[in-house]
Amino acid sequence: MQIEINVLGPLEVDVGGVSIVPTASKPSQLLAILALNAGRVVTVNTLTNEIWGSHPPRSDVATLHTYILKLRRNLDMALADQGGLTAKDILITRRAGYLLAVEPTAVDAIRYEQLSSAGRQAVNDSDHERASRTLAEALRLWRGPALADLPIGPQLAIEAMRLDENRLGDLHLRIEADLKLGRHHQLLGELATLCVRHPMLENFCVQHMIALYRSGRQSQSLAAYRRLRAEMVEHLGVEPSPRVRHLHHAILTGQLSVEDPNAMYNV
């Protein structure tokens, strides 16, 4: 029996090719937090806090049990032709809470974190080709912002924020590896889009400036800096960091070498 759980985008949980995601939001929240903790017990307190926050109804435990029953009904329908397994074999009751008994690697977020860790190790090893390849594989698992279609409570909000921040970090590292491999021409479109989506993130602007400069577009590289500076001054009241200003000066004065990719990071 194949179970596939995807949280890196809209929530998808398929059992034998059949979706078991409820139509109602609160049971979907419950399923999402169980999925992100696959193979581990999630306490009743954690679940009620996720669904109702600090003001649960008096019937919170009974209502939670009703949601569990709904999830098990969906599971039983998906398992009808699977031979032997029942919903209680997968969504298990424990003394303190509930456990989703699936392999952790059935969850895309867990596969992503394994690939992310391997990619970051390749970065530490200065293996740019392996870093680019592994981080790109990790990033391909994403279909949109984490849990994009759910109204999320405090627990899922923390997880979604952590995953989304890790994605941005891995994207930066993958592009950096590609720059060091001399792939600046191929990155121009992607970096232009990222700078529009994240106009005050220095890392993407720096990479865009470098890619433009190495592509023979000095004036556009300087313009990218001016856009970043204008955004930061207007919205944050601060100047770009010394690192970015130093890079700008090196490009402005033509002191940046285009021959050595690594030299771009030592200005």
Secondary structure as UniProt FT lines:
FT   STRAND          3..6
FT   STRAND          12..15
FT   TURN            16..17
FT   STRAND          18..19
FT   HELIX           25..36
FT   TURN            37..39
FT   STRAND          41..43
FT   HELIX           44..52
FT   TURN            53..54
FT   TURN            58..59
FT   HELIX           60..78
FT   TURN            79..81
FT   HELIX           87..90
FT   STRAND          91..93
FT   STRAND          97..100
FT   HELIX           104..106
FT   HELIX           108..124
FT   TURN            125..126
FT   HELIX           128..139
FT   TURN            140..141
FT   TURN            146..149
FT   HELIX           154..180
FT   TURN            181..182
FT   HELIX           184..197
FT   TURN            199..200
FT   HELIX           202..214
FT   TURN            215..216
FT   HELIX           218..236
FT   HELIX           242..252
FT   TURN            253..254
FT   HELIX           261..265
//
